[in-house]
Amino acid sequence: MSNKWLKKAAFFALLLGTIVALEQNFQVLRLRNITIPTLEVLPDSILWPRVSSENIRYWPLFYLDKDKVIKDIEENIPVTVTIECTGWGSFSFMARPLKPKFMVFWRGSEWFVADGGLMWSVYHPMNGVIQAQKPEENMIVIWSDALGRDSVKHEMAPEEIISSPIPLSKLEYWKKLLEDSGFYENTKSISVFPEGEEIYVEVLMRLGSQRVKVKLQASGENWSLLFKAIKNILKDPEISGYDVFIDTTYEGKILVKKERKSTGVW
């Protein structure tokens, strides 16, 4: 039995020695190349500092570490990245820009929000390198500083990519409700803020020379019916010439407050 194990040990030692000799003489495990067909999106200087010398010397290590490289890039640059092995020691690196859907004012700065709920600063140092970033929607979103306080407690770096405290699906849901009501084209901004345990939305619209602010529950329930009632309210000649604040958050009633345009309250 001992001879059998000795033979196996000798075989594996010989195999390992052969591999080491081949590597020393021919560098068969060296990382051969990484093709980057999307250089117009990201320069190769973004990738190579994240590839260690060990990864270059032994490409299987790069294969094992590629997910870490992807994670590090995607946490600091507004792109999605894929790295694929295309042959012995060869890889392909692809980067695609995140496409901003909305611009958000939050924590004293402006942010882009993209698919998947990822967000990054409008002043991210790579925005001008990747492409001219511009949100798809003209409507401005304003979030209370209290939103995301539990999930984002640290001071954020200018290049940090974070998850949005309000899901993109929620923003798109509110947009659809406004579109269905016919008010979306007149909507200038949406403000989102907590009061106690509830989240509320204030929609600021400009209808001709009149500014209308509507407070709603963020759930979106009954928005369709409420917007129909608001259209009737706005037909009232008594509020002509006034800016109007409409509060729909009271059960069974809608409160209307009018302000003269000259006051400039909002």
Secondary structure, DSSP 8 states (H G I E B T S, - for coil): -HHHHHHHHHHHHHHHHHHHHHHHHH-TTS--EEE-TTTTTS-HHHHGGGS-HHHHH-HHHHHHHHHHHHHHHHTTSSEEEEEEEEETTEEEEEEEE--EEEEEEETTEEEEEEGGGEEEETT-TTHHHH-----S---EEEE-TTTTTTT--S---TT--EE-SS-HHHHHHHHHHHHHHT-GGGEEEEEEEEETTEEEEEEEEEETTEEEEEEEETT-TTHHHHHHHHHHHHT-GGGTTEEEEEE--STT--EEEEEEGGG---
